[in-house]
Amino acid sequence: MAEFDLNELKRRMEGAVNSLKSDLAGLRTGRASANLLDPITVEAYGSQMPLNQVANVTVPEPRMVAVTVWDKQMVGKVERAIRESSLGLNPITDGTTLRIPLPELNEERRRELVKVAHQYAESAKVAVRHVRRDGMDTLKKAEKAGDIGQDESRQQSDKVQKMTDDTIAEIDKLLSGKEGEIMQV
């Protein structure tokens, strides 16, 4: 039987939360951040690679991100990847360097960023629910196989459900905090 381990489920749920935290950190409100481009991947050498593996990302000014591409042939692909991302950025190419001025956050742009934040949070919630489902399935199989009794199974199921509820509440809290940060003028 697949061993039921509450700590393993907790670790996986925390992984979803940590992933959300890094995604939200990349959503910069009005200031430039090197993390802003973390979610972007580039088609490079036959596979999708994170932007920071094909270029150096710096912040020369509070409202500007600079991307220095290491391989000259990659400049066009990097520019396209940034332009087509959901971040709404328009890079200016200067040799192997892309300068990305951050647009002033108007009301419409703030709402777009909030939508992106909601998508990130929903993905995290889905990941947490998958972990919950895996745990519940393991418990059902263990009960069916007679490895644990019905009472034990119910107790563990309640713990998994409580852990899921707590994690989703934490995700909602992170989201509302980020939403407040984005909408702050």
ZICORUR-V562259 format. One record per backbone hydrogen bond with DSSP energy under -0.5 kcal/mol. NH is the residue of the N-H (numbers start at 0). CO is the residue of the C=O. E is the energy in kcal/mol with one decimal. If there is no record, write none. Layout:
# ZICORUR-V562259
nh=NH co=CO e=E
nh=NH co=CO e=E
This chain:
# ZICORUR-V562259
nh=4 co=2 e=-0.6
nh=8 co=4 e=-1.7
nh=9 co=5 e=-2.4
nh=10 co=6 e=-2.5
nh=11 co=7 e=-2.3
nh=12 co=8 e=-2.4
nh=13 co=9 e=-2.6
nh=14 co=10 e=-1.8
nh=15 co=11 e=-1.5
nh=16 co=12 e=-1.8
nh=17 co=13 e=-2.9
nh=18 co=14 e=-2.2
nh=19 co=15 e=-2.0
nh=20 co=16 e=-2.5
nh=21 co=17 e=-2.1
nh=22 co=18 e=-2.3
nh=23 co=19 e=-3.0
nh=24 co=20 e=-2.1
nh=25 co=21 e=-1.3
nh=26 co=22 e=-0.6
nh=26 co=23 e=-1.0
nh=27 co=25 e=-1.4
nh=31 co=61 e=-3.7
nh=35 co=32 e=-1.2
nh=36 co=33 e=-0.8
nh=37 co=34 e=-2.0
nh=39 co=36 e=-1.7
nh=41 co=48 e=-3.4
nh=43 co=41 e=-0.9
nh=43 co=46 e=-3.2
nh=46 co=43 e=-1.7
nh=48 co=41 e=-2.8
nh=50 co=39 e=-2.3
nh=52 co=49 e=-2.2
nh=53 co=50 e=-2.0
nh=54 co=50 e=-1.1
nh=55 co=67 e=-2.7
nh=57 co=55 e=-0.5
nh=57 co=65 e=-3.0
nh=60 co=63 e=-0.8
nh=63 co=60 e=-1.6
nh=64 co=99 e=-2.2
nh=65 co=57 e=-2.9
nh=66 co=97 e=-2.8
nh=67 co=55 e=-2.9
nh=67 co=65 e=-0.5
nh=68 co=66 e=-0.7
nh=68 co=95 e=-2.9
nh=69 co=53 e=-2.0
nh=70 co=53 e=-0.6
nh=71 co=69 e=-0.6
nh=73 co=70 e=-2.1
nh=74 co=71 e=-1.2
nh=77 co=73 e=-2.7
nh=78 co=74 e=-2.6
nh=79 co=75 e=-2.4
nh=80 co=76 e=-2.5
nh=81 co=77 e=-2.3
nh=82 co=78 e=-2.7
nh=83 co=79 e=-2.7
nh=84 co=80 e=-0.6
nh=84 co=81 e=-0.8
nh=87 co=84 e=-0.9
nh=88 co=81 e=-0.6
nh=90 co=88 e=-0.5
nh=91 co=98 e=-3.1
nh=92 co=90 e=-0.6
nh=93 co=96 e=-3.0
nh=96 co=93 e=-1.7
nh=97 co=66 e=-3.1
nh=98 co=91 e=-3.0
nh=98 co=96 e=-0.5
nh=99 co=64 e=-3.3
nh=99 co=97 e=-0.5
nh=100 co=98 e=-0.6
nh=101 co=62 e=-2.8
nh=105 co=103 e=-1.2
nh=109 co=105 e=-2.5
nh=110 co=106 e=-2.2
nh=111 co=107 e=-2.1
nh=112 co=108 e=-2.4
nh=113 co=109 e=-2.3
nh=114 co=110 e=-2.2
nh=115 co=111 e=-2.2
nh=116 co=112 e=-2.5
nh=117 co=113 e=-2.5
nh=118 co=114 e=-2.2
nh=119 co=115 e=-2.4
nh=120 co=116 e=-2.4
nh=121 co=117 e=-2.6
nh=122 co=118 e=-2.3
nh=123 co=119 e=-2.0
nh=124 co=120 e=-2.4
nh=125 co=121 e=-2.5
nh=126 co=122 e=-2.2
nh=127 co=123 e=-2.3
nh=128 co=124 e=-2.6
nh=129 co=125 e=-2.1
nh=130 co=126 e=-2.0
nh=131 co=127 e=-2.4
nh=132 co=128 e=-2.6
nh=133 co=129 e=-2.5
nh=134 co=130 e=-2.3
nh=135 co=131 e=-2.7
nh=136 co=132 e=-2.7
nh=137 co=133 e=-2.2
nh=138 co=134 e=-2.1
nh=139 co=135 e=-2.6
nh=140 co=136 e=-2.5
nh=141 co=137 e=-2.4
nh=142 co=138 e=-2.5
nh=143 co=139 e=-2.8
nh=144 co=140 e=-2.4
nh=145 co=141 e=-0.5
nh=145 co=142 e=-0.9
nh=146 co=141 e=-2.3
nh=147 co=141 e=-1.0
nh=152 co=148 e=-2.4
nh=153 co=149 e=-2.5
nh=154 co=150 e=-2.7
nh=155 co=151 e=-2.5
nh=156 co=152 e=-2.5
nh=157 co=153 e=-2.4
nh=158 co=154 e=-2.0
nh=159 co=155 e=-2.6
nh=160 co=156 e=-2.6
nh=161 co=157 e=-2.6
nh=162 co=158 e=-2.6
nh=163 co=159 e=-2.4
nh=164 co=160 e=-2.8
nh=165 co=161 e=-2.8
nh=166 co=162 e=-2.3
nh=167 co=163 e=-2.6
nh=168 co=164 e=-2.2
nh=169 co=165 e=-2.1
nh=170 co=166 e=-2.2
nh=171 co=167 e=-2.4
nh=172 co=168 e=-2.2
nh=173 co=169 e=-2.5
nh=174 co=170 e=-2.5
nh=175 co=171 e=-2.7
nh=176 co=172 e=-2.1
nh=177 co=173 e=-2.3
nh=178 co=174 e=-2.8
nh=179 co=175 e=-2.2
nh=180 co=176 e=-1.9
nh=181 co=177 e=-2.6
nh=182 co=178 e=-2.4
nh=183 co=179 e=-1.1
